[in-house]
Amino acid sequence: MASNTKTGPEILSQVQFNEAGLVPAIAQDATNGQVLMLAWMNPQALLRTLETGRATYFSRSRHELWVKGETSGHTQAVCSVSLDCDGDTILLTVEQTGPACHTGTQSCFTGREVFEQAVTCA
């Protein structure tokens, strides 16, 4: 994936990794804006994502990198990578193939609402 403005090391210098060397990464559907999932990245996962254009994350349970869809076929082609204002969260806009959630739903947040306000939200 060609970077438009910055190199991998320049981007890494702007990221605020936590004490475990990780940063949360939110995947958002590039077509409709739906939040698909949250996963974690370490520096290697972020660099691999930037190099390949395929969403690559760090598994906290397995302590290894994983490419989204490598085994399931439910891939994420990365359209853009952004940092939030503090540099402590990454936003990936992706073209999702198949469901994003390991449960088979399009989003990890589908059907998991725990609060709804009785006001009209646009």
Accessible surface in RSA format (square Angstrom, percent):
REM  Atomic radii and reference values for relative SASA: ProtOr
REM  Chains: A
REM  Algorithm: Lee & Richards
REM  Probe-radius: 1.40
REM  Slices: 20
REM RES _ NUM      All-atoms   Total-Side   Main-Chain    Non-polar    All polar
REM                ABS   REL    ABS   REL    ABS   REL    ABS   REL    ABS   REL
RES MET A   1    75.56  39.1  31.71  21.0  43.85 104.4  46.42  39.5  29.14  38.6
RES ALA A   2    94.50  86.9  65.06 100.4  29.44  67.0  74.77 105.3  19.72  52.2
RES SER A   3    61.79  52.2  25.21  33.6  36.59  84.3  28.09  59.8  33.70  47.2
RES ASN A   4   149.32 103.0 110.08 106.4  39.24  94.5  28.65  69.0 120.67 116.6
RES THR A   5   119.94  85.3  82.88  84.0  37.06  88.3  72.34  97.2  47.60  72.0
RES LYS A   6    85.79  41.9  81.87  50.2   3.92   9.3  41.23  37.1  44.57  47.5
RES THR A   7    78.43  55.8  73.03  74.0   5.40  12.9  73.98  99.4   4.45   6.7
RES GLY A   8    17.04  21.0   0.00   N/A  17.04  21.0   5.67  15.6  11.37  25.5
RES PRO A   9    97.76  71.2  89.65  81.7   8.11  29.5  91.94  75.9   5.82  36.2
RES GLU A  10    86.03  49.4  82.06  62.1   3.97   9.5  34.16  66.1  51.87  42.3
RES ILE A  11    22.79  13.0  22.66  16.9   0.14   0.3  22.79  16.4   0.00   0.0
RES LEU A  12    38.81  21.6  31.87  22.8   6.94  17.4  32.11  22.5   6.70  18.0
RES SER A  13    90.42  76.4  52.99  70.7  37.43  86.2  51.64 110.0  38.78  54.3
RES GLN A  14    73.84  41.3  62.34  45.6  11.50  27.4  32.76  69.7  41.08  31.2
RES VAL A  15    10.43   6.9   0.00   0.0  10.43  25.1   0.00   0.0  10.43  28.3
RES GLN A  16   103.83  58.1  96.43  70.5   7.40  17.6  25.14  53.5  78.69  59.7
RES PHE A  17    53.35  26.7  26.29  16.3  27.07  70.4  26.29  15.9  27.07  77.5
RES ASN A  18    56.29  38.8  39.04  37.7  17.26  41.5  32.29  77.7  24.00  23.2
RES GLU A  19   176.28 101.2 129.00  97.6  47.28 112.6  78.59 152.0  97.69  79.8
RES ALA A  20    73.03  67.1  38.06  58.7  34.97  79.5  50.50  71.1  22.53  59.7
RES GLY A  21    27.94  34.4   0.00   N/A  27.94  34.4  26.30  72.2   1.63   3.7
RES LEU A  22    13.02   7.3  12.63   9.0   0.39   1.0  12.63   8.9   0.39   1.0
RES VAL A  23     0.26   0.2   0.00   0.0   0.26   0.6   0.26   0.2   0.00   0.0
RES PRO A  24    28.41  20.7  28.41  25.9   0.00   0.0  28.41  23.5   0.00   0.0
RES ALA A  25     0.28   0.3   0.00   0.0   0.28   0.6   0.00   0.0   0.28   0.7
RES ILE A  26    48.77  27.8  48.77  36.3   0.00   0.0  48.77  35.1   0.00   0.0
RES ALA A  27     0.01   0.0   0.01   0.0   0.00   0.0   0.01   0.0   0.00   0.0
RES GLN A  28    44.92  25.1  44.92  32.8   0.00   0.0   2.31   4.9  42.61  32.3
RES ASP A  29    15.43  10.8  14.12  14.1   1.32   3.1   0.06   0.1  15.37  15.3
RES ALA A  30    48.06  44.2  15.36  23.7  32.70  74.4  19.28  27.2  28.78  76.2
RES THR A  31   125.07  89.0  89.34  90.6  35.73  85.2  70.59  94.8  54.48  82.4
RES ASN A  32   105.04  72.4  67.26  65.0  37.78  91.0  39.05  94.0  65.99  63.8
RES GLY A  33    35.83  44.2   0.00   N/A  35.83  44.2  22.99  63.1  12.84  28.8
RES GLN A  34    66.93  37.4  56.79  41.5  10.14  24.1  31.43  66.9  35.50  26.9
RES VAL A  35    66.00  43.4  60.27  54.6   5.73  13.8  60.27  52.4   5.73  15.5
RES LEU A  36     0.00   0.0   0.00   0.0   0.00   0.0   0.00   0.0   0.00   0.0
RES MET A  37    10.12   5.2  10.12   6.7   0.00   0.0   9.91   8.4   0.20   0.3
RES LEU A  38    85.18  47.4  61.15  43.8  24.02  60.4  61.15  42.9  24.02  64.7
RES ALA A  39     8.91   8.2   4.93   7.6   3.98   9.1   8.91  12.6   0.00   0.0
RES TRP A  40    51.86  20.8  51.13  24.7   0.73   1.7  49.06  26.2   2.80   4.5
RES MET A  41     0.00   0.0   0.00   0.0   0.00   0.0   0.00   0.0   0.00   0.0
RES ASN A  42    20.51  14.1  20.51  19.8   0.00   0.0   5.63  13.6  14.88  14.4
RES PRO A  43    40.29  29.4  40.29  36.7   0.00   0.0  40.29  33.3   0.00   0.0
RES GLN A  44   104.60  58.5 100.58  73.5   4.02   9.6  47.16 100.4  57.43  43.6
RES ALA A  45     0.00   0.0   0.00   0.0   0.00   0.0   0.00   0.0   0.00   0.0
RES LEU A  46     0.05   0.0   0.05   0.0   0.00   0.0   0.05   0.0   0.00   0.0
RES LEU A  47    48.20  26.8  48.20  34.5   0.00   0.0  48.20  33.9   0.00   0.0
RES ARG A  48   102.33  43.0 101.45  51.7   0.88   2.1  19.64  26.8  82.69  50.1
RES THR A  49     0.00   0.0   0.00   0.0   0.00   0.0   0.00   0.0   0.00   0.0
RES LEU A  50    20.28  11.3  18.88  13.5   1.40   3.5  19.06  13.4   1.21   3.3
RES GLU A  51   121.30  69.6  96.49  73.0  24.80  59.1  44.84  86.7  76.45  62.4
RES THR A  52    70.19  49.9  42.04  42.6  28.14  67.1  47.36  63.6  22.82  34.5
RES GLY A  53    11.71  14.4   0.00   N/A  11.71  14.4   7.17  19.7   4.54  10.2
RES ARG A  54    99.59  41.8  99.59  50.8   0.00   0.0  43.88  60.0  55.70  33.8
RES ALA A  55     0.39   0.4   0.00   0.0   0.39   0.9   0.00   0.0   0.39   1.0
RES THR A  56     0.17   0.1   0.17   0.2   0.00   0.0   0.00   0.0   0.17   0.3
RES TYR A  57     0.37   0.2   0.37   0.2   0.00   0.0   0.14   0.1   0.22   0.3
RES PHE A  58    36.36  18.2  33.02  20.5   3.34   8.7  33.02  20.0   3.34   9.5
RES SER A  59     8.90   7.5   4.73   6.3   4.16   9.6   5.86  12.5   3.04   4.3
RES ARG A  60   138.67  58.2 125.86  64.2  12.81  30.5  35.51  48.5 103.16  62.5
RES SER A  61    99.24  83.9  64.83  86.5  34.41  79.3  57.01 121.4  42.23  59.2
RES ARG A  62   133.98  56.3 111.02  56.6  22.96  54.7  61.68  84.3  72.30  43.8
RES HIS A  63   137.08  74.9 114.98  79.9  22.10  56.5  79.36  81.8  57.71  67.2
RES GLU A  64    87.24  50.1  81.89  62.0   5.35  12.7  26.63  51.5  60.61  49.5
RES LEU A  65    48.57  27.0  28.14  20.1  20.43  51.3  28.41  19.9  20.16  54.3
RES TRP A  66    64.13  25.7  61.82  29.9   2.31   5.4  59.27  31.6   4.86   7.9
RES VAL A  67    18.89  12.4  16.32  14.8   2.57   6.2  16.32  14.2   2.57   7.0
RES LYS A  68    20.55  10.0  19.33  11.9   1.21   2.9   0.84   0.8  19.70  21.0
RES GLY A  69     9.51  11.7   0.00   N/A   9.51  11.7   0.41   1.1   9.10  20.4
RES GLU A  70   115.45  66.3  86.72  65.6  28.73  68.4  30.53  59.0  84.93  69.3
RES THR A  71   141.55 100.7 103.61 105.0  37.94  90.4  79.21 106.4  62.34  94.2
RES SER A  72    64.53  54.5  32.66  43.6  31.87  73.4  39.97  85.1  24.56  34.4
RES GLY A  73    41.62  51.3   0.00   N/A  41.62  51.3  30.04  82.4  11.58  25.9
RES HIS A  74    58.68  32.1  58.68  40.8   0.00   0.0  32.15  33.1  26.52  30.9
RES THR A  75    39.46  28.1  39.46  40.0   0.00   0.0  26.90  36.1  12.56  19.0
RES GLN A  76     1.64   0.9   0.00   0.0   1.64   3.9   0.22   0.5   1.42   1.1
RES ALA A  77    48.52  44.6  47.18  72.8   1.34   3.0  48.38  68.1   0.14   0.4
RES VAL A  78    15.02   9.9   0.00   0.0  15.02  36.2   0.10   0.1  14.92  40.5
RES CYS A  79    61.85  46.8  32.35  36.1  29.50  69.3  24.52  62.1  37.34  40.3
RES SER A  80    45.45  38.4  42.41  56.6   3.04   7.0  37.66  80.2   7.79  10.9
RES VAL A  81    37.69  24.8   7.55   6.8  30.14  72.6   7.55   6.6  30.14  81.7
RES SER A  82    52.40  44.3  46.14  61.6   6.26  14.4  25.74  54.8  26.66  37.3
RES LEU A  83    50.12  27.9  22.04  15.8  28.09  70.6  22.91  16.1  27.22  73.2
RES ASP A  84    58.32  40.9  40.70  40.5  17.62  41.7  35.43  83.4  22.88  22.8
RES CYS A  85   132.94 100.6  83.09  92.7  49.85 117.2  53.56 135.7  79.38  85.6
RES ASP A  86    94.46  66.2  77.18  76.8  17.28  40.9  21.33  50.2  73.13  72.9
RES GLY A  87     5.24   6.5   0.00   N/A   5.24   6.5   4.44  12.2   0.80   1.8
RES ASP A  88    60.40  42.3  56.83  56.6   3.56   8.4  16.19  38.1  44.20  44.1
RES THR A  89    31.25  22.2  30.70  31.1   0.54   1.3  15.06  20.2  16.18  24.5
RES ILE A  90     0.00   0.0   0.00   0.0   0.00   0.0   0.00   0.0   0.00   0.0
RES LEU A  91    61.44  34.2  60.96  43.6   0.48   1.2  60.96  42.8   0.48   1.3
RES LEU A  92     0.00   0.0   0.00   0.0   0.00   0.0   0.00   0.0   0.00   0.0
RES THR A  93    28.35  20.2  28.35  28.7   0.00   0.0  25.56  34.3   2.80   4.2
RES VAL A  94     0.06   0.0   0.00   0.0   0.06   0.1   0.00   0.0   0.06   0.2
RES GLU A  95   105.79  60.7 101.57  76.8   4.23  10.1  27.96  54.1  77.83  63.5
RES GLN A  96    28.35  15.9   0.12   0.1  28.23  67.2   0.12   0.3  28.23  21.4
RES THR A  97    78.69  56.0  74.88  75.9   3.81   9.1  52.90  71.1  25.79  39.0
RES GLY A  98    33.61  41.4   0.00   N/A  33.61  41.4  21.57  59.2  12.04  27.0
RES PRO A  99    31.51  23.0  30.94  28.2   0.57   2.1  31.04  25.6   0.47   2.9
RES ALA A 100     1.15   1.1   0.00   0.0   1.15   2.6   0.03   0.0   1.13   3.0
RES CYS A 101     9.33   7.1   6.36   7.1   2.98   7.0   0.32   0.8   9.01   9.7
RES HIS A 102   173.57  94.9 133.48  92.8  40.09 102.6 108.59 111.9  64.98  75.6
RES THR A 103    95.43  67.9  57.14  57.9  38.29  91.2  62.51  84.0  32.92  49.8
RES GLY A 104    48.54  59.9   0.00   N/A  48.54  59.9  24.77  68.0  23.78  53.3
RES THR A 105    49.71  35.4  45.03  45.7   4.68  11.1  47.35  63.6   2.36   3.6
RES GLN A 106    74.52  41.7  67.67  49.5   6.85  16.3  38.45  81.9  36.07  27.4
RES SER A 107     2.07   1.8   2.07   2.8   0.00   0.0   1.12   2.4   0.95   1.3
RES CYS A 108    47.72  36.1  31.73  35.4  15.99  37.6  15.58  39.5  32.14  34.7
RES PHE A 109   108.15  54.1 102.49  63.5   5.66  14.7 102.86  62.4   5.30  15.2
RES THR A 110    69.74  49.6  52.48  53.2  17.25  41.1  56.85  76.4  12.88  19.5
RES GLY A 111    64.47  79.5   0.00   N/A  64.47  79.5  31.59  86.7  32.88  73.6
RES ARG A 112   176.75  74.2 158.69  80.9  18.06  43.0  43.95  60.1 132.80  80.5
RES GLU A 113   121.42  69.7  86.91  65.7  34.52  82.2  48.68  94.2  72.74  59.4
RES VAL A 114   150.01  98.7 110.53 100.1  39.49  95.2 119.03 103.4  30.98  84.0
RES PHE A 115   152.65  76.4 127.17  78.8  25.49  66.3 133.77  81.1  18.88  54.0
RES GLU A 116   149.06  85.6 119.79  90.6  29.27  69.7  46.75  90.4 102.31  83.5
RES GLN A 117   106.73  59.7  87.18  63.7  19.54  46.5  19.65  41.8  87.08  66.0
RES ALA A 118   110.76 101.8  67.93 104.8  42.83  97.4  82.88 116.7  27.88  73.8
RES VAL A 119    92.16  60.6  69.91  63.3  22.25  53.6  78.66  68.3  13.51  36.6
RES THR A 120   140.72 100.1 106.63 108.1  34.09  81.3  75.87 101.9  64.86  98.0
RES CYS A 121   102.88  77.8  70.77  78.9  32.11  75.5  36.64  92.8  66.24  71.4
RES ALA A 122   152.89 140.6  73.00 112.7  79.89 181.7 108.77 153.2  44.12 116.9
END  Absolute sums over single chains surface
CHAIN  1 A     7515.2       5617.1       1898.1       4125.2       3389.9
END  Absolute sums over all chains
TOTAL          7515.2       5617.1       1898.1       4125.2       3389.9
